[in-house]
């Protein structure tokens, strides 16, 4: 059920023109899927890439972005655990990756403000994944 709700929210937010706001759901959801290692991942990762590619000027870059994030999160979870201590660092890394993806300028105040939302969403997904 969480997967359906997350994909639905990401699809709805993907229609909003403000590109910075979409990342706070997409990036934590990618981390959550990478940590779970279920069979559903084979369907959900391409679905997420298609949703990102629908409203992107460069659809191939959206697929590449999701693929690189899968590899990054896999390597991250090999070396670090999915816990509160590592969650804030993961949130900051997600913000940097999303800013590079949408080609948005780095404003420190914006990054610090977004890190709170990323941390909260990551915390909700972490609680569900480690339950």
C-alpha positions, -999 to 999 in steps of 0.1 A, spaced: 0 0 0 29 24 8 43 18 -26 10 27 -44 6 58 -23 42 69 -29 40 64 -66 7 82 -68 21 112 -48 52 113 -70 30 112 -102 9 140 -88 38 161 -78 55 155 -111 28 175 -127 37 205 -106 60 229 -125 82 236 -95 110 211 -99 127 215 -65 96 203 -46 94 169 -63 127 156 -50 116 153 -13 94 123 -22 114 108 -51 148 106 -35 137 90 -1 115 66 -20 145 55 -42 165 49 -10 136 29 6 133 7 -25 170 1 -26 171 -10 10 141 -34 7 155 -57 -20 120 -71 -29 109 -86 -61 86 -56 -66 117 -34 -72 121 -48 -107 87 -32 -115 89 -1 -93 123 13 -104 114 14 -141 79 28 -132 96 56 -112 120 63 -141 91 65 -166 72 90 -143 104 111 -141 109 108 -179 73 119 -187 79 155 -177 116 157 -184 132 175 -214 157 147 -215 139 113 -208 171 92 -212 187 113 -184 158 104 -161 165 67 -166 202 72 -161 195 92 -129 174 64 -114 200 38 -124 229 58 -109 208 63 -77 201 25 -75 239 18 -76 247 46 -51 221 35 -26 232 -1 -29 268 9 -22 256 32 6 236 5 24 265 -20 21 287 4 41 262 22 63 230 11 81 196 25 75 193 43 109 187 78 123 224 85 127 231 81 90 198 95 78 207 132 79 238 126 59 218 106 34 193 134 32 220 160 24 234 137 -3 199 133 -18 194 170 -19 227 175 -38 219 147 -63 184 162 -69 198 197 -74 222 183 -100 194 164 -117 171 195 -120 201 218 -126 191 241 -98 215 265 -81 228 256 -47 215 280 -21 226 271 14 194 283 31 173 263 6 194 232 12 191 235 50 153 241 47 149 211 23 170 189 45 143 190 72 117 177 48 140 151 33 149 139 68 112 136 79 103 117 47 134 95 50 125 88 87 90 77 77 103 53 50 131 41 74 106 32 101 86 12 75 116 -6 61 132 -16 94 99 -27 110 
